[in-house]
Amino acid sequence: MIGTLDQFDEVFVALADPSRRAVLQTLAEAGEGTATTLAAGLPISRQAVVKHLTQLVRARLVKSRRVGREVRYSVRPGGLVAAAEGIEAIAESWDRTLAKLKKVAEDTAPEGRAGR
């Protein structure tokens, strides 16, 4: 299985907030950063950046590592890839379900009305 719905929920909750998306985008562009360096380029406080980074780490979109006294963050592309694969699997499931529904509807349509 690609992932659980709970894992997808965490990703979607994380990406639902525009400030979190800005933090993620800034981090992706920088490659790596601390809460302080990220806050310097964003219109939010360092404390807000830390809260957003915590949510992004929880959603497995960002990873952290301690270097001396600093905590450095970087993007985990696998989190987005897993979410995209999950969405694709859901879309394929819906496509199959809708194809079956269409076939049932066409098979049960009165003569002369099928194909309209």
Phi and psi in radians as a Rosetta constraint file:
Dihedral C 1 N 2 CA 2 C 2 CIRCULARHARMONIC -1.235 0.35
Dihedral N 2 CA 2 C 2 N 3 CIRCULARHARMONIC -0.717 0.35
Dihedral C 2 N 3 CA 3 C 3 CIRCULARHARMONIC 3.114 0.35
Dihedral N 3 CA 3 C 3 N 4 CIRCULARHARMONIC 2.945 0.35
Dihedral C 3 N 4 CA 4 C 4 CIRCULARHARMONIC -1.638 0.35
Dihedral N 4 CA 4 C 4 N 5 CIRCULARHARMONIC 2.835 0.35
Dihedral C 4 N 5 CA 5 C 5 CIRCULARHARMONIC -1.066 0.35
Dihedral N 5 CA 5 C 5 N 6 CIRCULARHARMONIC -0.611 0.35
Dihedral C 5 N 6 CA 6 C 6 CIRCULARHARMONIC -1.052 0.35
Dihedral N 6 CA 6 C 6 N 7 CIRCULARHARMONIC -0.717 0.35
Dihedral C 6 N 7 CA 7 C 7 CIRCULARHARMONIC -1.110 0.35
Dihedral N 7 CA 7 C 7 N 8 CIRCULARHARMONIC -0.723 0.35
Dihedral C 7 N 8 CA 8 C 8 CIRCULARHARMONIC -1.155 0.35
Dihedral N 8 CA 8 C 8 N 9 CIRCULARHARMONIC -0.684 0.35
Dihedral C 8 N 9 CA 9 C 9 CIRCULARHARMONIC -1.006 0.35
Dihedral N 9 CA 9 C 9 N 10 CIRCULARHARMONIC -0.785 0.35
Dihedral C 9 N 10 CA 10 C 10 CIRCULARHARMONIC -1.036 0.35
Dihedral N 10 CA 10 C 10 N 11 CIRCULARHARMONIC -0.760 0.35
Dihedral C 10 N 11 CA 11 C 11 CIRCULARHARMONIC -1.119 0.35
Dihedral N 11 CA 11 C 11 N 12 CIRCULARHARMONIC -0.828 0.35
Dihedral C 11 N 12 CA 12 C 12 CIRCULARHARMONIC -1.179 0.35
Dihedral N 12 CA 12 C 12 N 13 CIRCULARHARMONIC -0.646 0.35
Dihedral C 12 N 13 CA 13 C 13 CIRCULARHARMONIC -1.093 0.35
Dihedral N 13 CA 13 C 13 N 14 CIRCULARHARMONIC -0.772 0.35
Dihedral C 13 N 14 CA 14 C 14 CIRCULARHARMONIC -1.083 0.35
Dihedral N 14 CA 14 C 14 N 15 CIRCULARHARMONIC -0.743 0.35
Dihedral C 14 N 15 CA 15 C 15 CIRCULARHARMONIC -1.418 0.35
Dihedral N 15 CA 15 C 15 N 16 CIRCULARHARMONIC -0.184 0.35
Dihedral C 15 N 16 CA 16 C 16 CIRCULARHARMONIC -1.239 0.35
Dihedral N 16 CA 16 C 16 N 17 CIRCULARHARMONIC -0.432 0.35
Dihedral C 16 N 17 CA 17 C 17 CIRCULARHARMONIC -1.566 0.35
Dihedral N 17 CA 17 C 17 N 18 CIRCULARHARMONIC 2.173 0.35
Dihedral C 17 N 18 CA 18 C 18 CIRCULARHARMONIC -1.080 0.35
Dihedral N 18 CA 18 C 18 N 19 CIRCULARHARMONIC -0.597 0.35
Dihedral C 18 N 19 CA 19 C 19 CIRCULARHARMONIC -1.169 0.35
Dihedral N 19 CA 19 C 19 N 20 CIRCULARHARMONIC -0.688 0.35
Dihedral C 19 N 20 CA 20 C 20 CIRCULARHARMONIC -1.147 0.35
Dihedral N 20 CA 20 C 20 N 21 CIRCULARHARMONIC -0.684 0.35
Dihedral C 20 N 21 CA 21 C 21 CIRCULARHARMONIC -1.104 0.35
Dihedral N 21 CA 21 C 21 N 22 CIRCULARHARMONIC -0.657 0.35
Dihedral C 21 N 22 CA 22 C 22 CIRCULARHARMONIC -1.147 0.35
Dihedral N 22 CA 22 C 22 N 23 CIRCULARHARMONIC -0.716 0.35
Dihedral C 22 N 23 CA 23 C 23 CIRCULARHARMONIC -1.074 0.35
Dihedral N 23 CA 23 C 23 N 24 CIRCULARHARMONIC -0.813 0.35
Dihedral C 23 N 24 CA 24 C 24 CIRCULARHARMONIC -1.091 0.35
Dihedral N 24 CA 24 C 24 N 25 CIRCULARHARMONIC -0.765 0.35
Dihedral C 24 N 25 CA 25 C 25 CIRCULARHARMONIC -1.102 0.35
Dihedral N 25 CA 25 C 25 N 26 CIRCULARHARMONIC -0.786 0.35
Dihedral C 25 N 26 CA 26 C 26 CIRCULARHARMONIC -1.083 0.35
Dihedral N 26 CA 26 C 26 N 27 CIRCULARHARMONIC -0.743 0.35
Dihedral C 26 N 27 CA 27 C 27 CIRCULARHARMONIC -1.146 0.35
Dihedral N 27 CA 27 C 27 N 28 CIRCULARHARMONIC -0.701 0.35
Dihedral C 27 N 28 CA 28 C 28 CIRCULARHARMONIC -1.090 0.35
Dihedral N 28 CA 28 C 28 N 29 CIRCULARHARMONIC -0.703 0.35
Dihedral C 28 N 29 CA 29 C 29 CIRCULARHARMONIC -1.229 0.35
Dihedral N 29 CA 29 C 29 N 30 CIRCULARHARMONIC -0.634 0.35
Dihedral C 29 N 30 CA 30 C 30 CIRCULARHARMONIC -1.400 0.35
Dihedral N 30 CA 30 C 30 N 31 CIRCULARHARMONIC -0.450 0.35
Dihedral C 30 N 31 CA 31 C 31 CIRCULARHARMONIC 1.569 0.35
Dihedral N 31 CA 31 C 31 N 32 CIRCULARHARMONIC -0.756 0.35
Dihedral C 31 N 32 CA 32 C 32 CIRCULARHARMONIC -2.818 0.35
Dihedral N 32 CA 32 C 32 N 33 CIRCULARHARMONIC 2.638 0.35
Dihedral C 32 N 33 CA 33 C 33 CIRCULARHARMONIC -2.966 0.35
Dihedral N 33 CA 33 C 33 N 34 CIRCULARHARMONIC 2.904 0.35
Dihedral C 33 N 34 CA 34 C 34 CIRCULARHARMONIC -1.752 0.35
Dihedral N 34 CA 34 C 34 N 35 CIRCULARHARMONIC 2.928 0.35
Dihedral C 34 N 35 CA 35 C 35 CIRCULARHARMONIC -1.021 0.35
Dihedral N 35 CA 35 C 35 N 36 CIRCULARHARMONIC -0.648 0.35
Dihedral C 35 N 36 CA 36 C 36 CIRCULARHARMONIC -1.157 0.35
Dihedral N 36 CA 36 C 36 N 37 CIRCULARHARMONIC -0.821 0.35
Dihedral C 36 N 37 CA 37 C 37 CIRCULARHARMONIC -1.181 0.35
Dihedral N 37 CA 37 C 37 N 38 CIRCULARHARMONIC -0.619 0.35
Dihedral C 37 N 38 CA 38 C 38 CIRCULARHARMONIC -1.188 0.35
Dihedral N 38 CA 38 C 38 N 39 CIRCULARHARMONIC -0.736 0.35
Dihedral C 38 N 39 CA 39 C 39 CIRCULARHARMONIC -1.107 0.35
Dihedral N 39 CA 39 C 39 N 40 CIRCULARHARMONIC -0.531 0.35
Dihedral C 39 N 40 CA 40 C 40 CIRCULARHARMONIC -1.088 0.35
Dihedral N 40 CA 40 C 40 N 41 CIRCULARHARMONIC -0.491 0.35
Dihedral C 40 N 41 CA 41 C 41 CIRCULARHARMONIC -1.770 0.35
Dihedral N 41 CA 41 C 41 N 42 CIRCULARHARMONIC 0.121 0.35
Dihedral C 41 N 42 CA 42 C 42 CIRCULARHARMONIC -2.179 0.35
Dihedral N 42 CA 42 C 42 N 43 CIRCULARHARMONIC 2.699 0.35
Dihedral C 42 N 43 CA 43 C 43 CIRCULARHARMONIC -1.476 0.35
Dihedral N 43 CA 43 C 43 N 44 CIRCULARHARMONIC 0.542 0.35
Dihedral C 43 N 44 CA 44 C 44 CIRCULARHARMONIC -2.275 0.35
Dihedral N 44 CA 44 C 44 N 45 CIRCULARHARMONIC 2.825 0.35
Dihedral C 44 N 45 CA 45 C 45 CIRCULARHARMONIC -1.290 0.35
Dihedral N 45 CA 45 C 45 N 46 CIRCULARHARMONIC 2.860 0.35
Dihedral C 45 N 46 CA 46 C 46 CIRCULARHARMONIC -1.056 0.35
Dihedral N 46 CA 46 C 46 N 47 CIRCULARHARMONIC -0.710 0.35
Dihedral C 46 N 47 CA 47 C 47 CIRCULARHARMONIC -1.077 0.35
Dihedral N 47 CA 47 C 47 N 48 CIRCULARHARMONIC -0.690 0.35
Dihedral C 47 N 48 CA 48 C 48 CIRCULARHARMONIC -1.154 0.35
Dihedral N 48 CA 48 C 48 N 49 CIRCULARHARMONIC -0.707 0.35
Dihedral C 48 N 49 CA 49 C 49 CIRCULARHARMONIC -1.054 0.35
Dihedral N 49 CA 49 C 49 N 50 CIRCULARHARMONIC -0.751 0.35
Dihedral C 49 N 50 CA 50 C 50 CIRCULARHARMONIC -1.045 0.35
Dihedral N 50 CA 50 C 50 N 51 CIRCULARHARMONIC -0.765 0.35
Dihedral C 50 N 51 CA 51 C 51 CIRCULARHARMONIC -1.106 0.35
Dihedral N 51 CA 51 C 51 N 52 CIRCULARHARMONIC -0.732 0.35
Dihedral C 51 N 52 CA 52 C 52 CIRCULARHARMONIC -1.175 0.35
Dihedral N 52 CA 52 C 52 N 53 CIRCULARHARMONIC -0.695 0.35
Dihedral C 52 N 53 CA 53 C 53 CIRCULARHARMONIC -1.107 0.35
Dihedral N 53 CA 53 C 53 N 54 CIRCULARHARMONIC -0.658 0.35
Dihedral C 53 N 54 CA 54 C 54 CIRCULARHARMONIC -1.047 0.35
Dihedral N 54 CA 54 C 54 N 55 CIRCULARHARMONIC -0.764 0.35
Dihedral C 54 N 55 CA 55 C 55 CIRCULARHARMONIC -1.160 0.35
Dihedral N 55 CA 55 C 55 N 56 CIRCULARHARMONIC -0.699 0.35
Dihedral C 55 N 56 CA 56 C 56 CIRCULARHARMONIC -1.173 0.35
Dihedral N 56 CA 56 C 56 N 57 CIRCULARHARMONIC -0.628 0.35
Dihedral C 56 N 57 CA 57 C 57 CIRCULARHARMONIC -1.160 0.35
Dihedral N 57 CA 57 C 57 N 58 CIRCULARHARMONIC -0.769 0.35
Dihedral C 57 N 58 CA 58 C 58 CIRCULARHARMONIC -1.031 0.35
Dihedral N 58 CA 58 C 58 N 59 CIRCULARHARMONIC -0.634 0.35
Dihedral C 58 N 59 CA 59 C 59 CIRCULARHARMONIC -1.445 0.35
Dihedral N 59 CA 59 C 59 N 60 CIRCULARHARMONIC 0.013 0.35
Dihedral C 59 N 60 CA 60 C 60 CIRCULARHARMONIC 1.132 0.35
Dihedral N 60 CA 60 C 60 N 61 CIRCULARHARMONIC 0.501 0.35
Dihedral C 60 N 61 CA 61 C 61 CIRCULARHARMONIC -1.680 0.35
Dihedral N 61 CA 61 C 61 N 62 CIRCULARHARMONIC -0.337 0.35
Dihedral C 61 N 62 CA 62 C 62 CIRCULARHARMONIC -2.379 0.35
Dihedral N 62 CA 62 C 62 N 63 CIRCULARHARMONIC 2.561 0.35
Dihedral C 62 N 63 CA 63 C 63 CIRCULARHARMONIC -2.103 0.35
Dihedral N 63 CA 63 C 63 N 64 CIRCULARHARMONIC 2.719 0.35
Dihedral C 63 N 64 CA 64 C 64 CIRCULARHARMONIC -2.185 0.35
Dihedral N 64 CA 64 C 64 N 65 CIRCULARHARMONIC 2.666 0.35
Dihedral C 64 N 65 CA 65 C 65 CIRCULARHARMONIC -2.575 0.35
Dihedral N 65 CA 65 C 65 N 66 CIRCULARHARMONIC 2.496 0.35
Dihedral C 65 N 66 CA 66 C 66 CIRCULARHARMONIC -1.571 0.35
Dihedral N 66 CA 66 C 66 N 67 CIRCULARHARMONIC 2.270 0.35
Dihedral C 66 N 67 CA 67 C 67 CIRCULARHARMONIC -2.229 0.35
Dihedral N 67 CA 67 C 67 N 68 CIRCULARHARMONIC 1.764 0.35
Dihedral C 67 N 68 CA 68 C 68 CIRCULARHARMONIC 1.122 0.35
Dihedral N 68 CA 68 C 68 N 69 CIRCULARHARMONIC -2.146 0.35
Dihedral C 68 N 69 CA 69 C 69 CIRCULARHARMONIC -1.597 0.35
Dihedral N 69 CA 69 C 69 N 70 CIRCULARHARMONIC -0.121 0.35
Dihedral C 69 N 70 CA 70 C 70 CIRCULARHARMONIC -1.653 0.35
Dihedral N 70 CA 70 C 70 N 71 CIRCULARHARMONIC 2.645 0.35
Dihedral C 70 N 71 CA 71 C 71 CIRCULARHARMONIC -1.939 0.35
Dihedral N 71 CA 71 C 71 N 72 CIRCULARHARMONIC 2.091 0.35
Dihedral C 71 N 72 CA 72 C 72 CIRCULARHARMONIC -1.840 0.35
Dihedral N 72 CA 72 C 72 N 73 CIRCULARHARMONIC 2.453 0.35
Dihedral C 72 N 73 CA 73 C 73 CIRCULARHARMONIC -2.028 0.35
Dihedral N 73 CA 73 C 73 N 74 CIRCULARHARMONIC 2.590 0.35
Dihedral C 73 N 74 CA 74 C 74 CIRCULARHARMONIC -2.582 0.35
Dihedral N 74 CA 74 C 74 N 75 CIRCULARHARMONIC 2.781 0.35
Dihedral C 74 N 75 CA 75 C 75 CIRCULARHARMONIC -1.318 0.35
Dihedral N 75 CA 75 C 75 N 76 CIRCULARHARMONIC 2.453 0.35
Dihedral C 75 N 76 CA 76 C 76 CIRCULARHARMONIC -1.848 0.35
Dihedral N 76 CA 76 C 76 N 77 CIRCULARHARMONIC 1.671 0.35
Dihedral C 76 N 77 CA 77 C 77 CIRCULARHARMONIC -1.053 0.35
Dihedral N 77 CA 77 C 77 N 78 CIRCULARHARMONIC -0.438 0.35
Dihedral C 77 N 78 CA 78 C 78 CIRCULARHARMONIC -1.029 0.35
Dihedral N 78 CA 78 C 78 N 79 CIRCULARHARMONIC -0.541 0.35
Dihedral C 78 N 79 CA 79 C 79 CIRCULARHARMONIC -1.126 0.35
Dihedral N 79 CA 79 C 79 N 80 CIRCULARHARMONIC -0.741 0.35
Dihedral C 79 N 80 CA 80 C 80 CIRCULARHARMONIC -1.243 0.35
Dihedral N 80 CA 80 C 80 N 81 CIRCULARHARMONIC -0.650 0.35
Dihedral C 80 N 81 CA 81 C 81 CIRCULARHARMONIC -1.101 0.35
Dihedral N 81 CA 81 C 81 N 82 CIRCULARHARMONIC -0.787 0.35
Dihedral C 81 N 82 CA 82 C 82 CIRCULARHARMONIC -1.076 0.35
Dihedral N 82 CA 82 C 82 N 83 CIRCULARHARMONIC -0.725 0.35
Dihedral C 82 N 83 CA 83 C 83 CIRCULARHARMONIC -1.129 0.35
Dihedral N 83 CA 83 C 83 N 84 CIRCULARHARMONIC -0.743 0.35
Dihedral C 83 N 84 CA 84 C 84 CIRCULARHARMONIC -1.105 0.35
Dihedral N 84 CA 84 C 84 N 85 CIRCULARHARMONIC -0.720 0.35
Dihedral C 84 N 85 CA 85 C 85 CIRCULARHARMONIC -1.126 0.35
Dihedral N 85 CA 85 C 85 N 86 CIRCULARHARMONIC -0.678 0.35
Dihedral C 85 N 86 CA 86 C 86 CIRCULARHARMONIC -1.119 0.35
Dihedral N 86 CA 86 C 86 N 87 CIRCULARHARMONIC -0.740 0.35
Dihedral C 86 N 87 CA 87 C 87 CIRCULARHARMONIC -1.110 0.35
Dihedral N 87 CA 87 C 87 N 88 CIRCULARHARMONIC -0.707 0.35
Dihedral C 87 N 88 CA 88 C 88 CIRCULARHARMONIC -1.101 0.35
Dihedral N 88 CA 88 C 88 N 89 CIRCULARHARMONIC -0.730 0.35
Dihedral C 88 N 89 CA 89 C 89 CIRCULARHARMONIC -1.110 0.35
Dihedral N 89 CA 89 C 89 N 90 CIRCULARHARMONIC -0.712 0.35
Dihedral C 89 N 90 CA 90 C 90 CIRCULARHARMONIC -1.136 0.35
Dihedral N 90 CA 90 C 90 N 91 CIRCULARHARMONIC -0.738 0.35
Dihedral C 90 N 91 CA 91 C 91 CIRCULARHARMONIC -1.081 0.35
Dihedral N 91 CA 91 C 91 N 92 CIRCULARHARMONIC -0.751 0.35
Dihedral C 91 N 92 CA 92 C 92 CIRCULARHARMONIC -1.105 0.35
Dihedral N 92 CA 92 C 92 N 93 CIRCULARHARMONIC -0.685 0.35
Dihedral C 92 N 93 CA 93 C 93 CIRCULARHARMONIC -1.099 0.35
Dihedral N 93 CA 93 C 93 N 94 CIRCULARHARMONIC -0.769 0.35
Dihedral C 93 N 94 CA 94 C 94 CIRCULARHARMONIC -1.133 0.35
Dihedral N 94 CA 94 C 94 N 95 CIRCULARHARMONIC -0.693 0.35
Dihedral C 94 N 95 CA 95 C 95 CIRCULARHARMONIC -1.033 0.35
Dihedral N 95 CA 95 C 95 N 96 CIRCULARHARMONIC -0.772 0.35
Dihedral C 95 N 96 CA 96 C 96 CIRCULARHARMONIC -1.120 0.35
Dihedral N 96 CA 96 C 96 N 97 CIRCULARHARMONIC -0.759 0.35
Dihedral C 96 N 97 CA 97 C 97 CIRCULARHARMONIC -1.103 0.35
Dihedral N 97 CA 97 C 97 N 98 CIRCULARHARMONIC -0.776 0.35
Dihedral C 97 N 98 CA 98 C 98 CIRCULARHARMONIC -1.177 0.35
Dihedral N 98 CA 98 C 98 N 99 CIRCULARHARMONIC -0.607 0.35
Dihedral C 98 N 99 CA 99 C 99 CIRCULARHARMONIC -1.129 0.35
Dihedral N 99 CA 99 C 99 N 100 CIRCULARHARMONIC -0.718 0.35
Dihedral C 99 N 100 CA 100 C 100 CIRCULARHARMONIC -1.124 0.35
Dihedral N 100 CA 100 C 100 N 101 CIRCULARHARMONIC -0.745 0.35
Dihedral C 100 N 101 CA 101 C 101 CIRCULARHARMONIC -1.096 0.35
Dihedral N 101 CA 101 C 101 N 102 CIRCULARHARMONIC -0.732 0.35
Dihedral C 101 N 102 CA 102 C 102 CIRCULARHARMONIC -1.077 0.35
Dihedral N 102 CA 102 C 102 N 103 CIRCULARHARMONIC -0.758 0.35
Dihedral C 102 N 103 CA 103 C 103 CIRCULARHARMONIC -1.100 0.35
Dihedral N 103 CA 103 C 103 N 104 CIRCULARHARMONIC -0.755 0.35
Dihedral C 103 N 104 CA 104 C 104 CIRCULARHARMONIC -1.074 0.35
Dihedral N 104 CA 104 C 104 N 105 CIRCULARHARMONIC -0.771 0.35
Dihedral C 104 N 105 CA 105 C 105 CIRCULARHARMONIC -1.107 0.35
Dihedral N 105 CA 105 C 105 N 106 CIRCULARHARMONIC -0.736 0.35
Dihedral C 105 N 106 CA 106 C 106 CIRCULARHARMONIC -1.202 0.35
Dihedral N 106 CA 106 C 106 N 107 CIRCULARHARMONIC -0.652 0.35
Dihedral C 106 N 107 CA 107 C 107 CIRCULARHARMONIC -1.229 0.35
Dihedral N 107 CA 107 C 107 N 108 CIRCULARHARMONIC -0.448 0.35
Dihedral C 107 N 108 CA 108 C 108 CIRCULARHARMONIC -1.794 0.35
Dihedral N 108 CA 108 C 108 N 109 CIRCULARHARMONIC -0.015 0.35
Dihedral C 108 N 109 CA 109 C 109 CIRCULARHARMONIC -1.209 0.35
Dihedral N 109 CA 109 C 109 N 110 CIRCULARHARMONIC 2.478 0.35
Dihedral C 109 N 110 CA 110 C 110 CIRCULARHARMONIC -1.085 0.35
Dihedral N 110 CA 110 C 110 N 111 CIRCULARHARMONIC 2.675 0.35
Dihedral C 110 N 111 CA 111 C 111 CIRCULARHARMONIC -0.910 0.35
Dihedral N 111 CA 111 C 111 N 112 CIRCULARHARMONIC 2.399 0.35
Dihedral C 111 N 112 CA 112 C 112 CIRCULARHARMONIC 1.512 0.35
Dihedral N 112 CA 112 C 112 N 113 CIRCULARHARMONIC -0.211 0.35
Dihedral C 112 N 113 CA 113 C 113 CIRCULARHARMONIC -1.859 0.35
Dihedral N 113 CA 113 C 113 N 114 CIRCULARHARMONIC -0.245 0.35
Dihedral C 113 N 114 CA 114 C 114 CIRCULARHARMONIC -1.154 0.35
Dihedral N 114 CA 114 C 114 N 115 CIRCULARHARMONIC 2.478 0.35
Dihedral C 114 N 115 CA 115 C 115 CIRCULARHARMONIC 1.564 0.35
Dihedral N 115 CA 115 C 115 N 116 CIRCULARHARMONIC -0.079 0.35
